[in-house]
Amino acid sequence: MQALSYKKSIKTKILGIVLLSIFIITALLGYLSYDFSKRRLTSMLSESIRGIAATTASFIKAEDILLVLLYSDKIKEKYMSMSSVTFSHIYEKMEGGQKNVQEDRFNEAMGVCVKYKDILTNIKKMNMIDTPINIYAMGKNGLSLVLTTENTILTGANYNLRPESEKAIFTNLAQSTGIYTDKDGVWISAYAPIPSVYSEKDKMLVEISYKIDAYIYRLRKELGIIILVCLIGFLVTAFMSYKLVSALVSDVQKLDKAAKEFEEERYDVPVDIKSDDEIGHLADTFEKLRVSIGEKIDELKLAIVREKRAHLESIVALTNAIEMRDPYTKEHLNRVEKYALLIARWIHLSKGEMIELKYACFLHDIGKIYIEAELLKKVKLAPGDFEEIKKHSERGAKIIEGIQFLEGVKDAVLHHQERYDGKGYPGGLKGEGIPLLARIVSVADAFDSMTTTRPYKKKMSFEEAMDEIERNAGTQFDPKICEVFLRYRNSIEKIAKKHFICSVD
């Protein structure tokens, strides 16, 4: 049996579904694991920075920031007049005397700057923060920088409100951002409001930004490890799935092969599948079905043999009826059968058609049982006698009408006396409108009649009969059938010699 082939096998489909499912689950687990790590990192850093910002805000007095803000331009101008020095140096070099109250307040503002710069710097060191800690005041144009831990003076610079800073101002609660990226790196920022004791409109807050590039780098390394673990898990699971699916599909393929054997009507191959699942149950059912069908087929074959025997017995009975009226007929029918089967083999008739042709040869003259015995023995036939003999085709077809297994034979019996040119009887059919079996019987019947002595005519020689067949090809006989018949000249000659029906030159 040829190997079964499909555009896409069930193994491919199942493996595709399993591997796709494993891939999706693995990718989802990997993503969730990475997302969880990222969220956890964000939460921990945000909470930590938010706490630092809130603690820093608790050390700052709003009135001090307002004082610095009041003298911010003068402080900046003083700083700009001194090159590359810190606030503490500026404060140390200021004149010791107080000229007036206004200058005293300015000196106080400078002292506040130095004090808070030191506080913020210490907070940076203790918490290992590498970026500036800034203090802002809420202004008309957003946030205005008041103090910073940087040595450069950016006092008075304006910045846009971030959503988190705005929320911190209006809720009086410390807020933190998520992870964000700019040109300088990856960050998390926190904002904590400074309590205002004078006016609710004087809003100030502390900003701490924490650069987390190192954390992100470690997180990405973790992601790489997660991907590697997921890949290994996927490959291991895929391999195990392949083994399991292969074992499952192997049984399915055996069932498919068994079904193919059934389709091709081969029931002698047992279904050998040992499994305790649904496939095993199905295999057992297939095996029981195979045994049952095999038994039924054996019974059917026996019934067919008996039926064929009954058919043959029926045909023998019919031919015996003819033989009783005309002893010549029995040998005539045997010879016509042999000639016709020679033709049938060459044109490759099917097995069923060969059987029908054989029956047609035996029954083509069955209608002669209605003809008087004296008429069959007449030396010279009158016109009316010939018309009576011509009726044997229709009468023969009528006899076998209604016999189911002879249904395909009836037309051959009815039309075996038709002529290829349309001048035959009883229907005057022409060319290939005459049934094929009738055209074959016509040539075989005519040749045997020509080479046999009858009361009303003398036999021809073998050569004369063959020439007559060749001469009437295309008029009385089908030319293709004649061509085949003439090609079997030697075989036909052996049959003629065996039955002593002609003289061979």
C-alpha positions as CSV (number, residue, x, y, z in Angstrom):
1,M,0.0,0.0,0.0
2,Q,1.3,3.5,-0.8
3,A,2.3,5.7,2.0
4,L,-0.4,8.1,3.1
5,S,0.3,11.7,2.5
6,Y,-1.6,14.9,3.5
7,K,-1.1,18.6,3.0
8,K,-0.9,19.0,6.8
9,S,-0.8,16.0,9.1
10,I,-2.6,15.8,12.4
11,K,0.9,15.6,14.1
12,T,1.8,19.0,12.6
13,K,-1.5,20.5,13.7
14,I,-1.3,19.2,17.3
15,L,2.4,20.2,17.6
16,G,1.6,23.6,16.1
17,I,-1.1,24.2,18.7
18,V,1.0,22.8,21.6
19,L,4.1,24.8,20.7
20,L,2.2,28.0,20.1
21,S,0.4,27.6,23.4
22,I,3.8,26.9,25.2
23,F,5.3,29.9,23.4
24,I,2.5,32.2,24.4
25,I,2.5,31.0,28.0
26,T,6.3,31.2,28.3
27,A,6.3,34.7,26.7
28,L,3.5,35.8,29.0
29,L,5.2,34.4,32.1
30,G,8.4,36.1,31.0
31,Y,6.7,39.4,30.4
32,L,4.8,39.2,33.7
33,S,8.0,38.3,35.6
34,Y,9.8,41.3,34.0
35,D,6.9,43.6,34.5
36,F,6.6,42.5,38.2
37,S,10.3,43.2,38.7
38,K,10.0,46.6,37.1
39,R,7.0,47.5,39.1
40,R,8.6,46.3,42.3
41,L,11.8,48.3,41.5
42,T,9.7,51.4,40.7
43,S,7.6,51.0,43.8
44,M,10.6,50.5,46.1
45,L,12.6,53.4,44.6
46,S,9.6,55.7,44.5
47,E,8.7,55.0,48.1
48,S,12.3,55.5,49.2
49,I,12.8,58.8,47.3
50,R,9.4,60.0,48.4
51,G,10.3,59.3,52.0
52,I,13.6,61.2,51.6
53,A,11.8,64.1,50.0
54,A,9.2,64.2,52.8
55,T,11.9,64.0,55.5
56,T,13.9,66.8,53.8
57,A,10.8,69.0,53.6
58,S,10.3,68.5,57.3
59,F,13.7,70.2,58.1
60,I,12.8,73.3,56.1
61,K,10.9,76.3,57.4
62,A,8.7,78.1,54.9
63,E,9.6,81.5,56.3
64,D,13.3,80.9,55.6
65,I,12.5,80.0,52.0
66,L,10.4,83.2,51.7
67,L,13.3,85.2,53.0
68,V,15.7,83.7,50.5
69,L,13.2,84.2,47.8
70,L,12.8,87.9,48.8
71,Y,16.5,88.5,48.4
72,S,17.1,86.0,45.6
73,D,18.1,88.7,43.0
74,K,20.6,90.3,45.4
75,I,22.0,86.9,46.4
76,K,22.5,85.9,42.8
77,E,24.1,89.3,42.0
78,K,26.5,88.9,45.0
79,Y,27.4,85.4,43.8
80,M,28.0,86.5,40.3
81,S,30.5,89.2,41.5
82,M,32.6,86.5,43.1
83,S,34.1,84.0,40.7
84,S,34.0,80.2,41.4
85,V,33.2,80.4,45.1
86,T,30.6,78.6,47.3
87,F,27.9,80.3,49.4
88,S,29.8,79.6,52.5
89,H,32.9,81.5,51.2
90,I,30.7,84.4,50.1
91,Y,29.1,84.5,53.5
92,E,32.5,84.4,55.3
93,K,33.8,87.4,53.2
94,M,30.9,89.6,53.9
95,E,31.6,92.8,56.1
96,G,31.1,92.1,59.7
97,G,29.2,95.3,60.6
98,Q,25.5,95.8,60.1
99,K,24.9,99.1,58.3
100,N,21.1,99.0,58.4
101,V,18.2,96.7,58.9
102,Q,17.9,96.1,55.2
103,E,21.4,94.8,55.0
104,D,20.9,92.8,58.1
105,R,18.0,91.0,56.5
106,F,20.1,90.3,53.4
107,N,22.9,88.8,55.6
108,E,20.2,86.7,57.3
109,A,19.1,85.4,53.9
110,M,22.6,84.6,53.0
111,G,23.0,82.7,56.2
112,V,19.8,80.7,55.5
113,C,21.2,79.8,52.0
114,V,24.4,78.5,53.5
115,K,22.6,76.6,56.3
116,Y,20.1,74.9,53.9
117,K,22.8,74.2,51.4
118,D,24.7,72.3,54.1
119,I,21.6,70.4,55.2
120,L,20.7,69.4,51.7
121,T,24.3,68.4,50.9
122,N,24.4,66.2,54.0
123,I,21.1,64.6,53.0
124,K,22.6,63.8,49.6
125,K,25.6,62.2,51.1
126,M,23.7,60.1,53.7
127,N,21.3,58.8,51.0
128,M,24.0,58.4,48.3
129,I,22.1,60.7,45.9
130,D,24.3,61.9,43.0
131,T,21.9,64.5,41.7
132,P,20.9,68.0,43.0
133,I,18.2,68.5,45.7
134,N,16.2,71.5,44.8
135,I,13.7,73.7,46.6
136,Y,11.0,75.5,44.5
137,A,8.4,78.1,45.1
138,M,5.1,78.2,43.2
139,G,5.0,81.2,40.9
140,K,2.8,82.6,38.1
141,N,5.0,80.9,35.4
142,G,5.3,77.5,37.1
143,L,8.0,76.6,39.6
144,S,10.7,79.0,40.5
145,L,14.0,77.6,41.8
146,V,14.9,79.0,45.2
147,L,17.7,76.8,46.6
148,T,19.8,73.9,45.2
149,T,22.8,71.9,46.4
150,E,24.6,72.7,43.2
151,N,27.6,75.2,43.4
152,T,26.1,77.1,40.5
153,I,23.4,79.7,41.2
154,L,20.2,79.1,39.2
155,T,18.0,81.0,41.6
156,G,15.0,82.4,39.9
157,A,15.0,80.0,37.0
158,N,11.5,78.9,36.0
159,Y,10.4,75.3,35.3
160,N,7.1,73.8,34.1
161,L,4.9,72.0,36.6
162,R,5.0,68.2,36.4
163,P,1.8,66.4,37.2
164,E,3.4,64.9,40.3
165,S,4.7,68.3,41.5
166,E,1.3,69.9,41.0
167,K,-0.4,67.1,42.8
168,A,2.0,67.4,45.8
169,I,1.3,71.1,46.0
170,F,-2.5,70.8,46.0
171,T,-2.7,67.6,48.2
172,N,0.1,68.5,50.7
173,L,1.4,64.9,50.3
174,A,4.7,63.8,48.9
175,Q,4.4,62.4,45.4
176,S,6.8,60.5,43.1
177,T,7.0,59.9,39.4
178,G,7.3,56.7,37.6
179,I,10.4,55.8,35.6
180,Y,11.1,58.3,32.9
181,T,14.0,58.9,30.5
182,D,15.6,62.1,29.2
183,K,18.9,62.9,27.4
184,D,20.8,62.5,30.6
185,G,19.5,59.0,31.6
186,V,16.8,57.2,33.4
187,W,15.2,58.8,36.4
188,I,12.6,58.7,39.3
189,S,11.7,62.0,40.9
190,A,9.9,62.8,44.2
191,Y,8.2,66.1,45.3
192,A,7.3,66.9,48.9
193,P,5.4,70.1,50.0
194,I,7.0,72.4,52.6
195,P,4.4,73.4,55.2
196,S,3.4,77.1,54.9
197,V,2.6,78.9,58.1
198,Y,1.8,82.3,56.7
199,S,-0.3,82.0,53.6
200,E,-1.8,79.1,51.7
201,K,-0.9,80.8,48.5
202,D,2.8,80.6,49.3
203,K,3.4,77.0,48.0
204,M,6.9,75.5,48.1
205,L,8.2,72.0,47.6
206,V,11.4,69.9,47.7
207,E,12.5,68.0,44.5
208,I,14.7,65.0,44.6
209,S,15.6,63.3,41.4
210,Y,17.3,59.9,41.5
211,K,19.2,58.5,38.5
212,I,18.5,54.8,38.2
213,D,20.5,53.8,35.1
214,A,22.4,51.2,37.2
215,Y,19.1,49.7,38.5
216,I,17.8,49.6,34.9
217,Y,21.0,47.9,33.7
218,R,20.6,45.2,36.4
219,L,16.9,44.9,35.5
220,R,17.8,44.3,31.9
221,K,20.3,41.7,33.0
222,E,17.5,40.1,34.9
223,L,15.4,40.3,31.8
224,G,18.1,38.5,29.8
225,I,18.2,35.8,32.5
226,I,14.4,35.6,32.4
227,I,14.4,35.2,28.6
228,L,17.1,32.6,28.8
229,V,15.2,30.6,31.4
230,C,12.0,31.0,29.4
231,L,13.8,29.8,26.3
232,I,15.3,26.8,28.0
233,G,11.9,26.0,29.5
234,F,10.2,26.4,26.1
235,L,12.8,24.0,24.5
236,V,12.5,21.4,27.3
237,T,8.7,21.6,27.2
238,A,8.6,21.5,23.4
239,F,10.8,18.4,23.4
240,M,8.6,16.7,25.9
241,S,5.5,17.7,24.0
242,Y,7.0,16.4,20.8
243,K,7.6,13.0,22.4
244,L,4.1,12.9,23.9
245,V,2.4,14.1,20.7
246,S,4.4,11.6,18.6
247,A,3.2,8.7,20.8
248,L,-0.4,10.0,20.5
249,V,-0.2,10.6,16.8
250,S,1.5,7.2,16.2
251,D,-1.7,5.5,17.4
252,V,-3.9,7.9,15.3
253,Q,-1.8,7.1,12.2
254,K,-2.3,3.4,12.8
255,L,-6.0,4.0,12.9
256,D,-5.8,6.1,9.8
257,K,-3.9,3.3,8.1
258,A,-6.5,0.8,9.2
259,A,-9.2,3.0,7.8
260,K,-7.3,3.2,4.5
261,E,-7.2,-0.6,4.5
262,F,-10.9,-0.7,5.0
263,E,-11.4,1.8,2.2
264,E,-9.4,-0.4,-0.2
265,E,-11.4,-3.4,1.0
266,R,-8.5,-5.2,2.6
267,Y,-9.8,-6.7,5.9
268,D,-7.0,-9.2,6.6
269,V,-4.7,-6.7,8.5
270,P,-5.4,-6.6,12.2
271,V,-5.6,-3.3,14.0
272,D,-2.7,-3.6,16.5
273,I,-3.0,-0.7,19.0
274,K,-2.6,-1.2,22.7
275,S,-3.8,1.8,24.6
276,D,-6.1,2.3,27.6
277,D,-7.5,5.6,26.4
278,E,-10.2,6.7,23.9
279,I,-7.9,5.8,21.0
280,G,-7.5,2.3,22.4
281,H,-11.2,1.9,22.7
282,L,-11.7,3.2,19.1
283,A,-9.0,0.7,17.9
284,D,-10.9,-2.2,19.6
285,T,-14.0,-1.1,17.9
286,F,-12.1,-1.0,14.5
287,E,-10.8,-4.5,15.1
288,K,-14.3,-5.9,15.9
289,L,-15.6,-4.1,12.9
290,R,-12.8,-5.5,10.7
291,V,-13.5,-9.1,11.9
292,S,-17.3,-8.6,11.4
293,I,-16.8,-7.2,7.9
294,G,-14.4,-10.0,7.0
295,E,-17.0,-12.6,8.0
296,K,-19.8,-10.8,6.2
297,I,-17.6,-10.5,3.1
298,D,-16.8,-14.3,3.2
299,E,-20.5,-14.9,3.5
300,L,-21.2,-12.5,0.6
301,K,-18.5,-14.1,-1.6
302,L,-20.1,-17.5,-1.0
303,A,-23.5,-16.1,-1.8
304,I,-22.1,-14.5,-5.0
305,V,-20.5,-17.9,-6.0
306,R,-23.9,-19.5,-5.4
307,E,-25.7,-16.8,-7.4
308,K,-23.2,-17.1,-10.3
309,R,-23.7,-20.8,-10.3
310,A,-27.5,-20.3,-10.4
311,H,-27.0,-17.8,-13.2
312,L,-25.0,-20.3,-15.2
313,E,-27.5,-23.0,-14.5
314,S,-30.2,-20.8,-15.8
315,I,-28.3,-20.0,-19.0
316,V,-27.5,-23.7,-19.5
317,A,-31.2,-24.5,-19.1
318,L,-32.1,-21.8,-21.7
319,T,-29.4,-23.0,-24.1
320,N,-30.5,-26.6,-23.6
321,A,-34.0,-25.5,-24.7
322,I,-32.5,-24.2,-27.9
323,E,-30.4,-27.3,-28.4
324,M,-33.4,-29.5,-28.2
325,R,-34.9,-27.6,-31.2
326,D,-31.6,-27.2,-33.1
327,P,-28.6,-29.4,-32.2
328,Y,-26.3,-27.2,-34.3
329,T,-26.9,-24.3,-31.9
330,K,-24.9,-25.7,-28.9
331,E,-21.6,-25.8,-30.8
332,H,-22.4,-22.6,-32.6
333,L,-22.8,-20.8,-29.2
334,N,-19.5,-22.2,-27.9
335,R,-17.6,-21.0,-30.9
336,V,-19.2,-17.5,-30.9
337,E,-18.2,-17.1,-27.3
338,K,-14.6,-17.9,-28.0
339,Y,-14.4,-15.6,-31.0
340,A,-16.1,-12.8,-29.1
341,L,-13.8,-13.1,-26.0
342,L,-10.8,-12.8,-28.3
343,I,-12.1,-9.4,-29.4
344,A,-13.0,-8.4,-25.9
345,R,-9.5,-9.0,-24.5
346,W,-7.9,-6.8,-27.1
347,I,-10.3,-3.9,-26.5
348,H,-9.8,-4.3,-22.7
349,L,-13.4,-4.8,-21.6
350,S,-13.9,-4.8,-17.8
351,K,-14.5,-8.0,-15.9
352,G,-18.2,-7.3,-15.7
353,E,-18.5,-6.5,-19.4
354,M,-16.7,-9.8,-20.2
355,I,-19.2,-11.7,-18.2
356,E,-22.1,-10.0,-19.9
357,L,-20.6,-10.6,-23.3
358,K,-20.2,-14.3,-22.4
359,Y,-23.9,-14.5,-21.4
360,A,-24.9,-12.6,-24.6
361,C,-23.0,-15.1,-26.8
362,F,-24.9,-18.0,-25.2
363,L,-28.3,-16.3,-25.3
364,H,-28.2,-14.3,-28.6
365,D,-30.3,-17.0,-30.4
366,I,-32.6,-17.8,-27.4
367,G,-35.5,-16.4,-29.4
368,K,-35.3,-19.3,-31.9
369,I,-37.2,-21.5,-29.4
370,Y,-40.4,-19.9,-30.8
371,I,-39.4,-21.0,-34.4
372,E,-40.9,-24.2,-35.7
373,A,-38.3,-27.0,-35.9
374,E,-39.2,-27.7,-39.6
375,L,-38.5,-24.1,-40.5
376,L,-35.0,-24.3,-39.1
377,K,-34.4,-27.4,-41.2
378,K,-35.7,-26.0,-44.5
379,V,-33.3,-26.1,-47.5
380,K,-34.8,-23.0,-49.1
381,L,-36.5,-20.3,-47.2
382,A,-39.5,-18.4,-48.5
383,P,-39.7,-14.6,-47.9
384,G,-42.2,-15.2,-45.1
385,D,-39.9,-17.7,-43.5
386,F,-37.1,-15.2,-43.3
387,E,-39.3,-12.6,-41.7
388,E,-40.3,-15.2,-39.0
389,I,-36.6,-16.0,-38.3
390,K,-35.8,-12.3,-38.0
391,K,-38.2,-12.1,-35.0
392,H,-35.9,-14.2,-32.9
393,S,-33.9,-11.1,-31.7
394,E,-36.9,-9.4,-30.2
395,R,-38.3,-12.6,-28.8
396,G,-35.0,-13.4,-27.2
397,A,-34.8,-10.0,-25.6
398,K,-38.4,-10.5,-24.3
399,I,-37.5,-13.8,-22.7
400,I,-34.7,-12.4,-20.6
401,E,-36.5,-9.2,-19.8
402,G,-37.0,-8.7,-16.1
403,I,-34.1,-11.0,-15.2
404,Q,-31.9,-8.6,-13.1
405,F,-28.5,-10.2,-13.7
406,L,-29.2,-10.3,-17.5
407,E,-30.2,-6.6,-17.7
408,G,-27.0,-5.7,-19.5
409,V,-27.3,-8.6,-21.9
410,K,-30.8,-7.8,-23.2
411,D,-29.6,-5.1,-25.6
412,A,-26.9,-7.3,-27.1
413,V,-29.5,-10.1,-27.7
414,L,-32.0,-7.6,-29.2
415,H,-29.5,-5.8,-31.5
416,H,-26.9,-8.5,-32.6
417,Q,-28.4,-8.5,-36.1
418,E,-28.1,-4.7,-36.6
419,R,-25.8,-3.5,-39.4
420,Y,-23.2,-0.8,-39.0
421,D,-24.7,1.1,-42.0
422,G,-28.1,1.0,-40.4
423,K,-29.7,-1.6,-42.7
424,G,-30.0,-4.3,-40.1
425,Y,-32.9,-5.3,-37.8
426,P,-34.9,-5.0,-35.6
427,G,-34.3,-1.3,-34.9
428,G,-32.2,-0.2,-37.9
429,L,-29.6,1.3,-35.5
430,K,-26.4,2.7,-37.1
431,G,-22.7,3.0,-36.2
432,E,-21.9,3.4,-32.5
433,G,-25.6,3.7,-31.8
434,I,-25.5,-0.1,-31.7
435,P,-24.5,-1.4,-28.3
436,L,-20.8,-2.4,-28.1
437,L,-21.6,-6.0,-27.0
438,A,-24.0,-6.4,-29.9
439,R,-21.4,-5.2,-32.4
440,I,-18.9,-7.8,-31.1
441,V,-21.5,-10.7,-31.1
442,S,-22.5,-9.6,-34.7
443,V,-19.0,-10.2,-36.1
444,A,-18.4,-13.5,-34.1
445,D,-21.9,-14.8,-35.0
446,A,-21.6,-13.9,-38.7
447,F,-18.1,-15.5,-39.0
448,D,-19.3,-18.8,-37.4
449,S,-22.4,-18.9,-39.6
450,M,-20.2,-18.3,-42.8
451,T,-17.9,-21.2,-41.9
452,T,-20.7,-23.7,-40.9
453,T,-22.8,-25.8,-43.2
454,R,-26.6,-25.1,-42.8
455,P,-29.5,-26.7,-44.5
456,Y,-30.1,-23.5,-46.6
457,K,-26.5,-22.7,-47.5
458,K,-23.0,-24.1,-47.8
459,K,-20.0,-23.2,-45.6
460,M,-17.2,-20.9,-46.8
461,S,-13.5,-21.7,-46.5
462,F,-11.6,-20.0,-43.7
463,E,-9.9,-17.6,-46.1
464,E,-13.2,-16.7,-47.8
465,A,-14.9,-16.0,-44.5
466,M,-12.0,-13.8,-43.3
467,D,-12.1,-11.9,-46.7
468,E,-15.9,-11.5,-46.2
469,I,-15.4,-10.0,-42.8
470,E,-12.8,-7.6,-44.1
471,R,-15.0,-6.6,-47.1
472,N,-18.0,-5.8,-45.0
473,A,-16.1,-3.7,-42.4
474,G,-17.8,-0.4,-42.2
475,T,-21.0,-1.6,-43.9
476,Q,-22.3,-4.7,-42.1
477,F,-19.8,-4.7,-39.3
478,D,-18.0,-2.1,-37.0
479,P,-14.6,-1.5,-38.7
480,K,-12.8,-1.3,-35.4
481,I,-14.2,-4.7,-34.3
482,C,-13.3,-6.2,-37.6
483,E,-9.7,-4.8,-37.4
484,V,-9.3,-6.6,-34.0
485,F,-10.9,-9.8,-35.3
486,L,-8.6,-10.0,-38.3
487,R,-5.6,-9.3,-36.1
488,Y,-6.4,-12.6,-34.2
489,R,-6.3,-14.6,-37.5
490,N,-4.1,-17.4,-36.1
491,S,-6.1,-17.8,-32.9
492,I,-9.3,-17.9,-34.8
493,E,-7.9,-20.5,-37.2
494,K,-7.0,-22.8,-34.3
495,I,-10.5,-22.6,-33.0
496,A,-11.9,-23.3,-36.4
497,K,-9.6,-26.4,-36.8
498,K,-10.5,-27.7,-33.3
499,H,-14.3,-27.7,-34.1
500,F,-13.8,-29.0,-37.6
501,I,-16.1,-26.3,-39.0
502,C,-14.1,-25.3,-42.1
503,S,-11.4,-26.5,-44.5
504,V,-8.2,-24.6,-44.0
505,D,-6.1,-24.0,-47.2
